[in-house]
Amino acid sequence: MSGKKNGRSIIVLISTLRGLSEHMRSVIWQPFALSLGASMSSLGGLESTYDLVKNLAQPFFGSGSDTLGRKRFLILREILFTASMLLFVFSRTPAFLFLGIGLLGLSYAVEPVWYTFIAEISDRANLASRYSLMYASYMGIGLIAPMMAGMLASSLGFSSVYTLSALFGLVSLLVVAKMIAETRSREASAKVALRKFMQSIRESIKPGRELRGFYLSMALDAISFGIGSRILYGMLTKSHGYNLYMISLLATSMTVSWAIVQMPLGKLIDRVGYKYSLIISQVLSSVYIGGLILTQSLWMVVILQALLGVAAALWVPAEQSWIASKVEPSKRGAYIGNYLAFKGLISFPAPFVGGLLFDGFGFSAPLYVNLAGAVIDVLLLYLLMRR
């Protein structure tokens, strides 16, 4: 897998398989939880549980991959994802959902290893483009997966979707096991591994001056969007009677727009820089949240979801490229894991808070908080982040 063409093929194949199973799962997740009797605050609690588990485990997985290699952790990611899907198949009460979402959180705690693996098979000059390839593949399958999940769940029940997601997870596991080559040699010394882990923890908790504005901006973004947009599907289902077909339309709109614009925007990010890409993305996101406050009409929300896809296509590769480009390769896995853990831990109560705001004050309350945070974040990005 030393060739760049082969590396691109691996990224496309694995990202497509992951996107297929995850898009099917995510589009029905909140309606599924509500169908088992979960309240909106309980739904927020489930989302916060996912965040907490994921963010506590990310530093260990990231640091472990620096010492033990990337491949074994990528295999673990697929095993955990498949196990969580099977738990959802047999869930009959909200209590089972917490166990399944915990395993799902552990699966996504391995994401820093995947981002690191991509950085290691990429040139720095086209890093954003390579991350864009990953997200374009991941989101491109959203052209069909959300609608397929909505139709399956409506006709055969939620379990059919989770069964199919588990099957795709198994296929992805086989691809990782058979086609990925290790990019980092295993280190024999456990003492060296522990020292690297503790050093990366200190550096990520107390980042250098050039990263402090970045950390603050990313934390505010995670908190504000966790309170509002994170539970949007559940809020629309609960307060405006959106059904599975309508939710799948929203998911499809966002993923289609994201997939279409990702590659050209990835090249644009490499040219104009990460800072201004993040600023433009946050401005678009502010327009998106303001639109949701003004109207919940289905077709207007579909259009707004398409706008969100464009904002995400700018934000996600720019964020990942920024942090990956600032860290030396020998400790990149640990640092990315610790950074994502920092951002997640500081924001993990946000969906629960959003659920409480919804229960107490109605649909618009979480979105107003989200909008205020997004607008403030535009100013922080401009003033605090170095180009």
C-alpha positions in Angstrom: 0.0 0.0 0.0 3.0 2.3 -0.5 1.6 3.7 -3.8 -0.5 6.8 -3.5 -3.1 5.5 -5.9 -3.5 2.4 -3.8 -3.8 4.6 -0.7 -6.6 6.6 -2.3 -8.4 3.4 -3.2 -8.2 2.1 0.4 -9.6 5.4 1.7 -12.5 5.4 -0.7 -13.4 1.8 -0.1 -13.3 1.9 3.7 -15.0 5.3 3.9 -17.8 4.2 1.6 -18.5 1.1 3.7 -18.4 3.0 6.9 -20.6 5.7 5.4 -23.2 3.2 4.2 -23.6 1.5 7.6 -23.4 4.8 9.6 -25.8 6.7 7.4 -28.4 3.9 7.7 -28.0 3.8 11.5 -28.0 7.6 12.1 -31.1 8.5 10.1 -33.3 6.2 12.2 -31.5 6.5 15.5 -33.5 9.3 17.2 -36.9 8.1 16.0 -35.9 4.6 17.1 -35.0 5.7 20.6 -38.2 7.7 20.9 -40.2 4.7 19.8 -38.9 2.7 22.8 -40.3 5.3 25.1 -37.3 7.6 25.6 -38.0 11.3 26.4 -36.2 14.1 24.7 -34.1 14.6 27.8 -33.3 10.8 27.8 -32.4 11.1 24.1 -30.0 13.9 25.0 -28.6 11.7 27.8 -28.0 9.0 25.2 -26.1 11.4 23.0 -24.1 12.6 26.0 -23.3 9.1 27.0 -22.0 8.4 23.5 -19.8 11.6 23.7 -18.5 10.7 27.2 -17.4 7.2 26.3 -15.9 8.2 23.0 -14.0 11.1 24.5 -12.6 9.3 27.5 -11.3 6.5 25.2 -9.8 8.6 22.4 -6.5 9.4 24.1 -5.8 5.8 24.9 -6.6 4.6 21.4 -4.6 7.4 19.8 -1.6 7.0 22.0 -1.8 3.2 21.8 -1.6 3.3 18.0 1.6 5.4 18.2 3.2 2.5 20.0 1.3 -0.6 18.8 0.5 0.4 15.2 -2.6 1.6 13.5 -4.1 -1.5 12.0 -5.1 -3.4 15.1 -7.1 -0.4 16.3 -8.8 0.0 13.0 -9.8 -3.7 13.2 -11.1 -3.1 16.8 -13.2 -0.1 15.4 -15.1 -2.4 13.1 -15.7 -5.1 15.7 -17.1 -2.6 18.2 -19.4 -1.0 15.6 -20.8 -4.3 14.5 -21.4 -5.4 18.1 -23.3 -2.1 18.8 -25.5 -2.7 15.7 -26.4 -6.2 16.9 -27.3 -4.8 20.3 -29.7 -2.3 18.7 -31.3 -5.2 16.8 -32.4 -6.8 20.1 -33.1 -3.6 22.1 -36.6 -3.5 23.5 -36.2 -0.9 26.3 -34.2 2.4 26.6 -31.8 0.6 29.0 -30.4 -1.5 26.2 -29.8 1.6 24.2 -27.2 2.9 26.7 -25.2 -0.3 26.4 -25.3 -0.2 22.6 -24.5 3.5 22.4 -21.5 2.9 24.7 -20.1 0.4 22.3 -20.7 2.8 19.4 -18.9 5.5 21.3 -15.9 3.2 21.8 -15.9 2.4 18.1 -15.8 6.1 17.2 -13.1 6.7 19.8 -10.8 5.0 17.3 -11.4 7.7 14.7 -8.2 9.6 15.6 -6.3 6.5 14.5 -8.1 6.6 11.1 -7.3 10.3 10.7 -3.7 9.6 11.6 -3.5 6.7 9.1 -4.7 9.0 6.3 -2.2 11.6 7.2 0.6 9.0 7.1 -0.2 8.0 3.5 -0.6 11.6 2.4 1.6 14.5 1.4 1.3 17.6 3.6 0.6 19.8 0.5 -2.6 17.8 -0.3 -3.6 16.8 3.2 -7.0 18.7 3.1 -7.7 17.1 -0.4 -7.0 13.7 1.0 -9.3 14.2 4.0 -11.8 15.6 1.5 -11.6 12.4 -0.5 -12.4 10.5 2.7 -15.4 12.6 3.5 -16.6 12.7 -0.1 -16.6 8.9 -0.1 -18.3 8.7 3.3 -21.0 11.2 2.4 -21.4 10.1 -1.2 -23.1 6.9 -0.2 -25.6 9.2 1.5 -27.2 9.6 -1.9 -29.0 6.3 -1.2 -28.4 5.1 2.3 -30.8 7.4 4.3 -33.7 6.8 1.9 -33.0 3.1 2.0 -33.0 3.1 5.7 -36.3 5.0 5.9 -38.1 2.7 3.6 -36.7 -0.4 5.3 -37.7 0.8 8.8 -41.2 1.8 7.6 -41.9 -1.5 6.0 -39.8 -4.1 8.0 -39.1 -2.3 11.3 -36.0 -0.7 12.8 -34.3 -4.0 13.4 -33.9 -4.6 9.7 -31.8 -1.5 9.3 -29.6 -2.4 12.2 -29.1 -5.9 10.9 -28.0 -4.6 7.5 -25.7 -2.0 9.2 -24.1 -4.9 11.1 -23.6 -6.8 7.9 -21.8 -3.8 6.3 -19.7 -3.5 9.4 -18.6 -7.1 9.0 -17.6 -6.4 5.3 -15.6 -3.4 6.4 -13.9 -5.5 9.1 -12.8 -7.9 6.4 -11.5 -5.1 4.1 -9.5 -3.6 7.0 -8.0 -6.9 8.0 -7.0 -8.0 4.5 -6.2 -4.8 2.6 -4.6 -2.3 5.1 -0.9 -2.4 5.6 0.6 -1.2 8.9 2.1 2.3 8.6 3.9 2.5 12.0 6.3 0.0 13.5 5.5 -1.4 16.9 7.6 -0.2 19.8 8.7 -2.7 22.4 9.0 -0.5 25.4 5.9 0.0 27.5 7.8 2.7 29.5 8.4 4.7 26.3 4.7 4.3 25.4 3.5 5.6 28.8 5.9 8.5 28.6 4.7 9.5 25.2 1.0 9.2 26.4 1.6 11.4 29.4 3.5 14.0 27.4 0.7 14.2 24.7 -1.9 14.5 27.4 -0.1 17.5 28.9 0.4 19.1 25.5 -3.2 18.7 24.5 -4.6 20.0 27.8 -2.2 22.9 27.7 -1.6 23.5 24.0 1.1 25.8 22.7 0.2 29.5 22.0 -0.3 28.8 18.3 -3.1 26.3 19.1 -4.9 28.0 21.9 -7.2 30.1 19.8 -8.0 27.0 17.7 -8.9 25.0 20.9 -11.2 27.7 22.2 -13.0 28.1 18.9 -13.5 24.4 18.4 -14.7 23.9 22.0 -17.4 26.7 21.6 -18.5 25.2 18.3 -18.9 21.7 19.8 -20.9 23.0 22.8 -23.3 25.2 20.8 -24.0 22.7 18.1 -24.3 19.9 20.6 -27.1 21.9 22.3 -29.0 22.6 19.1 -28.4 20.9 15.9 -27.3 17.6 17.5 -30.8 16.7 18.5 -32.6 18.3 15.5 -34.2 15.1 14.1 -35.6 14.2 17.5 -37.0 17.7 18.0 -38.6 17.7 14.6 -40.1 14.3 15.3 -41.4 15.3 18.7 -42.7 18.8 18.0 -43.6 18.9 14.3 -44.6 15.3 13.6 -41.8 14.5 11.1 -41.9 10.8 10.1 -39.1 8.5 8.9 -39.6 9.5 5.3 -39.2 13.2 6.1 -36.2 12.6 8.3 -34.5 10.6 5.6 -35.1 13.4 3.1 -33.3 15.8 5.4 -30.4 13.4 5.8 -30.2 12.8 2.1 -30.2 16.5 1.3 -27.3 17.2 3.6 -25.2 14.2 2.5 -25.8 14.8 -1.2 -24.7 18.5 -1.0 -21.7 17.5 1.2 -20.7 14.7 -1.3 -21.0 17.0 -4.4 -19.0 19.9 -3.1 -16.4 18.1 -0.9 -13.6 17.5 -3.4 -13.6 21.0 -5.0 -13.9 22.6 -1.6 -11.0 20.4 -0.3 -8.7 21.8 -3.0 -10.0 25.3 -2.2 -9.1 24.7 1.5 -5.5 23.8 0.5 -5.2 27.1 -1.4 -6.9 29.6 0.9 -5.9 28.2 4.2 -7.7 26.5 7.1 -8.6 29.7 9.1 -10.7 31.4 6.4 -12.3 28.1 5.5 -13.5 27.6 9.1 -14.8 31.2 9.2 -16.8 30.8 6.0 -18.2 27.5 7.3 -19.3 29.0 10.6 -21.0 31.9 8.8 -23.0 29.4 6.6 -23.9 27.4 9.7 -25.2 30.6 11.4 -27.5 31.1 8.4 -28.6 27.5 8.7 -29.5 27.8 12.4 -31.3 31.1 11.8 -33.3 29.5 9.0 -34.4 26.6 11.3 -35.7 29.1 13.9 -37.7 31.0 11.3 -39.3 28.0 9.5 -39.9 24.2 10.1 -41.6 23.7 6.7 -40.3 20.4 5.3 -39.0 21.7 1.9 -37.3 24.8 3.5 -35.6 22.5 6.0 -34.5 20.3 3.2 -32.8 23.3 1.5 -31.3 24.4 4.8 -29.8 20.9 5.3 -28.2 21.2 1.9 -26.6 24.4 3.1 -25.4 22.6 6.2 -23.7 20.0 3.9 -21.7 22.8 2.3 -20.7 24.2 5.7 -19.6 20.8 6.9 -17.6 20.2 3.7 -15.5 23.3 4.6 -15.3 22.7 8.3 -14.3 19.1 8.8 -11.3 18.8 6.5 -10.0 22.2 7.6 -10.2 21.2 11.3 -8.6 17.8 10.8 -5.8 19.3 8.5 -5.1 22.1 10.9 -4.4 19.8 13.9 -2.6 17.1 11.8 -0.3 19.6 10.3 0.7 21.1 13.7 1.9 17.8 15.3 5.0 15.8 14.6 4.3 12.3 13.1 5.7 10.3 16.0 3.0 11.4 18.4 0.3 12.4 15.9 -2.1 9.6 16.9 -2.0 10.5 20.6 -2.3 14.2 20.0 -5.3 14.0 17.7 -6.9 11.6 20.1 -6.3 13.9 23.0 -7.5 17.0 21.1 -10.7 15.3 20.1 -11.2 14.1 23.7 -10.6 17.6 25.0 -13.2 19.0 22.6 -15.7 16.2 23.3 -15.3 16.2 27.1 -15.9 19.9 27.4 -19.1 19.6 25.3 -20.5 16.2 26.2 -23.3 17.5 28.4 -24.5 19.7 25.6 -27.1 17.3 24.0 -28.6 16.6 27.4 -28.8 20.4 28.1 -30.5 20.8 24.7 -33.0 18.2 25.5 -33.8 19.9 28.8 -34.2 23.2 27.0 -36.6 21.6 24.5 -38.7 20.0 27.2 -38.8 23.2 29.2 -39.1 26.0 26.5 -39.9 24.4 23.2 -38.4 23.8 19.8 -36.6 27.2 19.3 -34.8 27.4 22.7 -31.9 25.0 21.9 -31.5 26.6 18.4 -31.2 30.2 19.9 -28.3 29.0 22.1 -26.8 27.3 19.0 -27.1 30.4 16.9 -25.5 32.6 19.6 -22.6 30.3 20.0 -22.0 30.1 16.2 -22.0 33.9 15.8 -19.5 34.4 18.7 -17.4 31.6 17.2 -17.0 33.5 13.9 -15.4 36.4 15.9 -13.2 34.0 17.8 -12.0 32.3 14.7 -11.1 35.7 13.1 -9.4 37.2 16.2 -7.7 34.2 17.8 -6.6 31.7 15.2 -3.4 32.2 13.3 -3.5 31.7 9.6 
